[in-house]
Amino acid sequence: MPDALPRQWAGNYETEPALENKMTHVITDSCTKCLNCTKVCPVDCIHPAEGEDGLDKAPQLCVDPDECIDCGACVAECPSSAILPQEDLPADKKGAVEVNAKYYKR
């Protein structure tokens, strides 16, 4: 890749700028906002978290793709199975990518 183009990091993978909206993990509308995922995330990339503005109004939690290290700790902790790798999203949940991206204004 030419040096003139900025590089982005997504999880453990360096990506081309065209892939900057790629999500590592995505929280879907099945999220119940139980906050279990926020308690196990080693990099605090899931928001809004407990005590943050907007938690009561948010329909679901969202993963920050710029901060997520793709460890998967949140997936196992979610009782509603609302967190999936982007590539594993079923067709009826693909809209969750846009919801998560919009939360972080990407």
GUKE-863011 format. One line per 8 residues: number of its first residue (from 1); their letters; for each residue y, z, x of N, C-alpha, C, O, CB. Coordinates in pm, 1 decimal. Each point is the difference from the previous one (the first is absolute). Glycine has a CB too. Layout:
% residues N
NUM = A = Y/Z/X/Y/Z/X/Y/Z/X/Y/Z/X/Y/Z/X | ...
% end
This chain:
% residues 106
1 = MPDALPRQ = -117.8/0.0/85.5/117.8/0.0/-85.5/123.3/0.0/89.5/4.1/75.1/97.4/-127.2/47.8/-283.9 | 224.7/-205.5/156.3/120.8/-4.2/81.6/70.0/135.4/2.0/-3.4/74.0/-98.3/28.7/-317.0/44.4 | 37.5/274.5/165.4/68.7/128.3/14.7/117.3/15.0/-96.6/40.5/112.5/-29.1/-108.7/-111.4/268.0 | 123.0/-109.5/-288.4/116.5/5.4/-87.6/-31.7/58.3/-137.3/90.2/47.1/-69.3/-0.7/-243.3/190.5 | -214.0/193.6/-160.5/-37.1/52.7/-131.8/-33.9/147.8/11.0/-74.0/39.5/90.0/-11.8/-265.6/-160.1 | 139.1/309.4/-20.7/-34.3/142.2/2.9/-145.3/20.2/-43.1/-53.4/-76.7/-80.2/293.9/137.4/31.9 | -301.7/40.6/101.1/-137.3/31.7/-37.6/1.0/122.2/-89.9/86.7/86.5/12.9/-176.4/-184.7/202.2 | -5.5/105.4/-305.2/-16.1/112.7/-89.8/-134.8/64.3/28.1/-93.9/-67.1/42.7/240.2/-41.2/-219.6
9 = WAGNYETE = -155.4/235.8/153.5/-127.3/70.4/11.9/-42.3/43.2/-139.3/78.6/61.1/-72.5/-25.5/18.6/308.7 | -174.8/-110.2/-273.9/-55.7/40.8/-129.4/-130.1/71.5/29.4/-99.2/-62.7/37.1/207.0/-131.9/-163.7 | -107.5/325.3/110.1/-119.4/76.1/33.9/-27.3/-15.8/147.9/88.3/25.4/81.9/-182.9/-55.4/-313.7 | -22.5/-10.2/266.9/-38.7/-15.4/139.3/10.1/-143.8/47.3/-47.4/-31.5/109.1/-102.5/225.5/-136.2 | 209.9/-281.9/-51.3/-0.1/-141.4/32.1/141.4/-53.2/13.7/83.8/21.8/-87.5/-300.4/-46.7/-32.0 | 243.1/-43.9/227.6/128.0/-66.4/16.1/-5.7/-127.2/-84.4/-98.9/-73.2/2.8/135.7/169.0/233.4 | 70.5/-121.0/-311.1/-2.6/-112.9/-92.4/116.7/-93.5/24.7/99.2/37.9/62.3/-213.8/104.5/-230.9 | 102.4/-262.0/120.6/108.5/-96.7/3.0/104.7/44.3/-102.5/-35.1/65.2/-98.3/-121.6/-255.0/170.9
17 = PALENKMT = 283.5/156.3/-52.2/103.9/37.7/-95.8/-29.3/-46.0/-142.2/38.5/67.8/-95.3/122.6/-77.9/281.5 | -227.8/-102.7/-202.8/-30.3/-50.7/-134.4/-91.3/93.6/-76.8/-6.0/-7.3/-122.7/33.6/-223.6/208.2 | -99.0/318.8/-16.2/-91.2/92.4/-66.1/60.0/139.2/-15.7/-73.4/95.8/-24.5/-116.0/-226.3/117.4 | 320.2/143.8/-79.3/59.8/132.3/-0.9/-18.1/75.1/-131.6/11.9/122.5/-0.9/150.9/-208.9/163.1 | -191.1/18.3/-273.5/-22.8/67.7/-127.0/-145.5/38.2/-20.2/-36.4/50.0/-106.4/227.4/-175.5/13.1 | -273.0/103.4/191.4/-140.1/40.0/-9.9/-7.3/151.5/-5.1/65.3/69.9/77.5/-141.2/-276.8/46.9 | -3.0/254.9/-215.1/-20.4/143.4/-14.3/-134.4/36.1/61.4/-94.6/-78.6/-6.2/235.6/86.0/-204.6 | -149.7/108.3/268.7/-128.7/46.8/48.9/-79.0/53.6/-118.8/-108.5/-49.4/-30.5/204.6/104.9/260.0
25 = HVITDSCT = -42.0/44.8/-295.6/-59.4/54.8/-121.7/104.4/-5.4/-111.0/120.2/8.5/25.2/-275.4/143.5/108.1 | 107.4/-166.1/-254.8/88.0/-13.1/-115.0/-42.7/101.7/-104.9/-119.0/18.4/-25.5/158.7/-265.0/72.8 | 58.4/312.1/-107.4/-29.1/92.0/-110.2/24.5/-76.3/-129.3/105.9/-59.8/-18.8/-41.9/267.3/155.6 | -161.8/-205.0/-224.6/7.1/-75.1/-125.6/50.6/88.3/-114.2/26.8/118.8/17.9/-215.5/-265.2/61.0 | 200.9/84.8/-196.4/47.7/72.5/-117.6/-101.2/101.1/-53.6/26.8/66.7/-100.0/109.6/-265.5/44.9 | -250.7/210.8/119.0/-96.3/103.9/-37.1/40.0/135.5/57.0/-62.6/101.4/-30.6/-117.5/-274.5/22.1 | 283.7/175.1/90.9/48.2/122.5/64.0/44.4/102.2/-104.4/74.9/-32.6/-92.1/-3.2/-101.1/292.5 | -118.4/256.6/-185.1/37.3/108.8/-90.5/103.8/93.3/61.9/37.1/100.7/-60.2/-264.3/-114.4/-41.1
33 = KCLNCTKV = 273.6/-19.7/220.6/96.1/81.4/74.0/-52.0/142.3/24.0/75.4/96.9/-9.4/109.4/-234.0/-89.9 | -313.0/148.3/129.9/-57.9/131.6/28.5/46.2/54.2/135.3/-9.2/120.1/25.5/-189.6/-182.2/-164.0 | 248.0/-26.0/224.3/53.2/31.8/132.8/-105.9/32.9/104.5/34.7/38.2/111.8/164.8/43.6/-227.2 | -326.8/-95.5/82.4/-105.4/25.6/98.9/18.0/-87.9/123.3/-18.6/45.9/112.7/-138.1/17.9/-297.7 | 192.6/-189.0/163.7/15.4/-94.0/111.5/112.3/42.2/93.7/-10.9/-17.4/121.3/-74.7/-165.6/-267.7 | 192.0/237.6/92.1/112.9/40.7/83.8/-37.5/117.1/90.3/58.1/18.0/107.0/99.5/-97.5/-284.5 | -253.4/157.3/134.4/-41.1/117.5/78.5/-89.5/-35.7/117.7/-6.8/75.6/96.9/24.3/58.9/-303.5 | -86.5/-248.7/200.1/-90.8/-38.2/109.0/56.0/-109.8/90.0/-57.0/-27.9/105.5/-130.5/92.2/-252.8
41 = CPVDCIHP = 296.3/-126.1/108.1/57.2/-108.5/79.7/56.1/55.7/131.0/88.8/85.2/-2.2/-34.0/-215.0/-208.4 | -106.0/82.6/324.8/45.9/54.4/128.1/140.3/-46.0/40.3/59.7/57.4/91.2/-296.9/-49.6/-23.7 | 290.3/-110.1/-133.9/132.7/-50.4/36.9/101.0/9.4/-115.2/109.7/-54.8/9.7/-221.8/-99.1/151.9 | 76.3/221.8/-268.4/90.0/19.4/-114.6/62.0/-130.5/-48.6/121.8/-11.2/-13.7/-73.6/239.1/99.0 | -134.3/-326.6/-111.2/51.1/-131.1/-41.9/-11.3/-23.8/-149.7/25.3/-111.3/-46.1/-87.4/26.1/268.7 | 24.8/186.4/-299.6/-15.0/-17.4/-144.8/112.2/77.0/-69.7/19.9/119.6/21.3/-273.4/-147.4/-0.7 | 326.5/-47.2/-106.0/117.1/58.6/-65.6/8.5/-48.2/-144.3/-62.7/-100.3/-34.3/183.7/112.7/255.2 | -46.9/54.3/-304.4/67.2/125.1/25.1/-100.5/114.8/8.3/-95.2/7.6/-77.6/299.0/-95.5/-39.3
49 = AEGEDGLD = -180.3/175.4/211.6/-88.5/114.4/20.8/58.9/123.2/-69.9/111.6/-3.2/-51.8/-191.1/-92.7/274.1 | 3.3/201.6/-222.4/44.4/123.7/-63.4/135.0/42.8/57.0/19.1/5.6/121.5/-258.8/63.5/-159.2 | 332.6/-39.1/-52.8/132.4/44.6/39.8/99.8/-112.1/22.8/118.2/26.9/21.4/-228.6/165.7/78.5 | 65.8/-317.9/-103.9/91.4/-112.3/20.3/62.1/-44.6/-131.7/-61.8/9.3/-106.0/-73.5/-81.9/303.6 | 257.7/24.4/-188.8/67.3/-53.9/-118.0/-80.5/-115.2/-58.0/-56.1/-81.0/73.8/279.3/149.6/19.0 | -228.8/-75.4/-223.7/-63.5/-111.9/-67.3/-146.7/17.6/-32.0/-57.8/-84.7/-68.2/220.0/-51.7/181.5 | -224.7/243.3/-66.6/-142.9/17.5/-26.9/-28.3/6.1/-149.8/-96.4/-59.8/-47.8/73.2/180.7/265.5 | 106.1/-49.8/-290.6/-24.1/13.6/-143.8/20.1/-132.0/-75.6/-61.2/-20.5/-104.8/133.2/258.9/122.6
57 = KAPQLCVD = 12.5/-327.5/33.7/26.8/-126.7/-67.7/-89.3/-114.2/47.2/-15.8/-99.4/-71.0/248.5/175.6/43.5 | -290.2/-63.4/144.4/-83.0/-107.8/55.8/-128.3/-14.7/-81.3/-64.7/99.9/-31.3/159.4/-57.5/261.8 | -132.4/-165.4/-265.1/-123.5/-19.6/-75.0/-124.7/22.2/85.4/-108.5/26.0/-52.2/230.4/-187.3/-92.0 | -105.2/150.6/276.8/-112.7/16.7/92.0/55.0/26.5/139.1/120.2/-13.4/22.8/-268.4/-139.0/-162.1 | 62.1/189.5/231.7/38.2/14.4/139.5/-14.6/-135.2/68.6/-66.5/-89.3/-52.6/-4.8/333.0/55.0 | 133.1/-259.6/115.1/-5.1/-126.6/72.7/-19.5/24.6/149.0/48.9/99.1/54.1/98.7/-205.1/-227.3 | -219.2/15.4/239.2/-24.6/6.9/143.8/107.1/-80.8/73.0/25.6/-115.5/-34.2/-275.3/143.7/-3.8 | 311.7/32.9/138.2/97.6/-71.0/82.7/-76.2/-84.0/102.0/-62.5/55.7/90.3/237.1/128.1/-121.1
65 = PDECIDCG = -171.1/-316.4/18.8/-78.0/-85.6/88.9/47.1/3.8/144.8/-76.5/-32.4/90.8/33.8/-112.3/-285.1 | 167.6/183.8/216.6/50.5/9.0/136.9/-46.1/127.2/69.9/-0.8/6.3/123.0/198.3/-139.8/-192.8 | -235.5/233.5/-6.3/-40.9/127.3/57.7/-151.4/21.0/-1.1/-53.4/72.7/83.7/271.2/18.3/-156.6 | -285.7/-153.9/-20.6/-145.3/18.7/-14.6/-72.9/-44.8/126.4/26.9/-107.6/53.4/-7.0/74.0/-302.2 | -112.3/117.3/295.9/-78.6/-33.3/119.1/-139.3/-49.2/-36.8/-85.0/-17.5/87.3/213.7/187.8/41.5 | -152.0/-192.5/-256.9/-125.2/-59.5/-47.5/-121.4/88.0/30.5/-107.5/-51.0/31.7/209.8/-174.2/0.7 | -85.2/356.9/-41.9/-111.1/91.5/31.0/-96.6/16.3/-116.9/-117.0/32.0/20.7/268.0/88.1/136.0 | -103.0/-142.1/-280.7/-85.0/9.6/-117.2/-23.5/141.0/-52.0/-77.8/18.2/-93.6/-27.6/-220.3/175.6
73 = ACVAECPS = 170.5/302.1/-23.9/-20.7/138.1/-45.6/36.2/16.7/-147.2/-64.2/77.3/-71.1/110.6/2.8/303.1 | 53.9/-150.6/-277.3/45.0/11.5/-138.4/-101.9/-55.3/-99.3/-11.4/50.3/-111.8/245.1/-66.7/193.8 | -306.5/-85.2/-42.1/-95.3/-66.7/-89.4/-105.7/98.8/-49.3/-26.5/9.2/-119.9/64.7/-226.9/241.0 | -97.3/289.9/-29.2/-106.5/94.6/-34.7/52.3/119.0/-80.6/-75.3/63.2/-74.0/-45.3/-132.2/281.1 | 247.3/98.5/-192.7/58.3/117.7/-64.8/46.7/-26.4/-142.9/27.1/94.0/-74.6/42.0/-17.3/298.9 | -59.5/-203.0/-262.6/54.0/-36.3/-131.1/-105.5/13.8/-109.5/-99.1/-72.9/0.6/258.6/-84.0/111.6 | -139.4/250.4/-207.0/-99.8/19.6/-106.2/-2.2/-113.3/-103.2/-97.0/-13.0/-74.7/125.5/257.5/107.1 | 76.5/-326.3/-37.5/3.1/-108.6/-98.7/-29.2/-136.2/63.5/14.6/-103.2/-65.7/150.6/235.6/-67.1
81 = SAILPQED = -205.9/-133.4/258.3/-31.0/-124.9/72.1/114.3/-100.0/-8.7/-22.5/-120.2/-14.4/-219.5/156.9/-32.3 | 365.1/13.7/55.7/118.6/-83.8/-13.9/45.8/-62.6/131.3/89.3/-84.7/-1.2/-23.3/227.9/-188.2 | -124.8/-103.7/303.2/45.1/-50.1/129.6/-106.0/-91.3/59.2/-115.5/38.7/18.0/252.7/169.2/19.4 | -95.0/-330.3/-7.7/-91.9/-101.1/53.9/66.8/-76.7/113.2/122.5/-11.8/3.3/-234.9/-9.0/-227.6 | 32.4/-31.7/317.4/56.4/-95.4/94.8/49.0/-122.0/-78.4/-62.7/-39.1/-98.5/-91.8/120.0/286.1 | 264.3/-140.5/-145.5/56.0/-114.3/-73.9/-103.8/-108.2/-22.4/-6.9/-57.3/-108.7/230.4/107.0/205.6 | -303.9/-78.3/3.3/-97.0/-109.5/-13.9/-112.0/31.9/-98.7/-72.6/-90.4/-41.2/124.6/25.9/274.9 | -67.5/190.7/-272.3/-103.7/38.8/-95.3/50.9/17.5/-142.7/-76.4/38.8/-88.3/-38.5/70.8/276.1
89 = LPADKKGA = 242.4/-137.5/-211.2/54.8/16.9/-134.5/-64.5/-98.9/-96.7/-7.7/-119.2/29.8/225.3/199.7/68.0 | -264.2/-32.3/-213.9/-50.3/-93.3/-101.1/117.8/-78.9/-58.1/115.0/42.1/11.8/-310.0/112.9/-66.8 | 166.6/-266.6/-6.3/103.7/-89.7/-52.2/97.1/72.1/-93.6/120.0/-27.3/2.6/-281.5/-161.7/17.7 | 111.2/279.7/-102.0/87.0/67.6/-96.4/87.7/108.0/63.8/82.0/60.5/-69.0/-253.3/-107.0/-104.3 | 155.6/71.9/303.1/80.2/100.9/70.1/89.3/-61.3/107.5/68.3/73.3/71.5/-248.4/92.2/-116.2 | 181.0/-298.0/57.6/78.7/-66.6/104.8/149.9/28.3/-13.0/71.6/-2.8/100.1/-245.5/-176.1/-91.6 | 221.6/205.7/-127.5/141.1/31.0/-20.5/43.7/127.6/69.1/119.7/22.3/18.0/-134.5/-139.3/-233.1 | -79.2/200.7/253.9/32.2/125.6/68.7/64.7/-24.7/135.5/76.8/83.5/47.8/-267.3/25.5/-165.6
97 = VEVNAKYY = 160.9/-221.6/180.0/61.8/-32.7/129.2/151.5/-9.5/-18.1/75.9/55.2/79.7/-284.7/-179.6/-3.9 | 251.9/55.1/-179.3/143.0/-15.0/-26.1/64.4/133.6/-35.9/111.7/28.5/43.2/-153.0/-263.0/-119.6 | -28.0/316.4/-2.1/53.0/131.1/-37.0/22.3/85.1/124.9/105.8/61.1/15.3/-223.7/-74.3/-237.8 | 18.8/17.4/311.7/12.4/77.7/122.9/111.6/-55.9/88.4/79.2/76.7/54.8/-324.1/-20.0/-66.8 | 252.3/-189.1/26.7/102.6/-62.5/83.8/138.8/27.0/-55.0/91.9/29.4/76.3/-254.3/-207.0/-10.6 | 179.1/168.1/-196.2/130.9/23.3/-61.0/45.4/144.5/19.6/119.0/25.7/17.8/-168.5/-203.9/-186.8 | -43.9/271.6/166.0/37.2/139.1/20.6/67.3/16.5/136.3/95.4/76.4/14.4/-286.6/-1.2/-161.7 | 141.3/-146.2/245.0/55.6/7.2/135.0/98.5/-112.9/27.7/42.6/-18.4/114.0/-252.8/127.9/-39.2
105 = KR = 246.9/-185.5/-178.8/98.3/-107.8/6.8/-32.4/-100.7/110.1/85.7/-34.6/81.4/85.4/192.9/-169.2 | -295.4/-204.4/89.2/-42.3/-99.5/99.6/11.4/-138.3/-58.7/-30.6/-98.3/67.4/-125.2/262.6/39.0
% end
